[in-house]
Amino acid sequence: MRFFKQVTFWLFLLFIPSVCRAQETQVALAKTYDTALVIYDRSAGRATRIDPELSAQRKPPCSTFKIYNTLIGLELGYLKGPDDPWYKWDGVRRDMEGWNNDLTLREAFRVSAVPAFQGLARQIGAERMKEYIEKIGYGSQDISAGIDSFWLPRSNTKPMMISADEQVALLNKLLDGKLPFSDKNISVLRDIMQVVKTEKGVLYGKTGSGTNSEGKWFLGWFVGFLESGGKTYVFACNITGGEKPSGKVAREIVEETFKAQGLL
């Protein structure tokens, strides 16, 4: 697809020393989406950003919050292994066909089953959810929009907010073992987060998409990390503007960027 080839080419410049690379990258991306992309090389201790201003802007996390919803559920014992029976479908048919089934944790995470994770959030409860969110320092830490919807953009509510920079910082703490989650539960999360494995690398991530009051996409996220060549790269990408920005598009931008670098 011409769009992704164009984005990949210009994002490739981010990793090549060049006086004008930032300007060229921003011009190319301006024709497609307003893109915040942060890639942190854990070995070098260095972050690369497409647009530092956008990377610092907070947005609703959408389904990327399932990363931490899952960890909290595991810590409290509401979730077990990735392939154990978990979500019991309530029989209500929803637009996303993948949600209309009984699901394991792995399956629910893969299809991003909102009803499953809303139920988990209600089990956790507002008090314990707030406690964990404050402990880990997740974005604005505001869950006042409701225990089963505070991470989602909704009309007439104020969702919790987080920036791409904050997403990366939080994942770095998680990989460093500095968050209140056991190694066992982090291992379960890593397992269900794996999305791509090639000879060059293994990609872990979670998408998130936001719709407006008219049901149209206005925000896409892809957050996670890549293991390649003995190194780990933590990333967060969000996109707005353009045509139908979604988590799927954000993921493809990230994947094509890493492929262009020979890392995936």
Summary of the structure (lengths in Angstrom):
residues: 264
radius of gyration: 17.9
end to end distance: 18.5
largest distance: 57.6
contacts: 852
relative contact order: 0.18
helix: 42%
strand: 21%
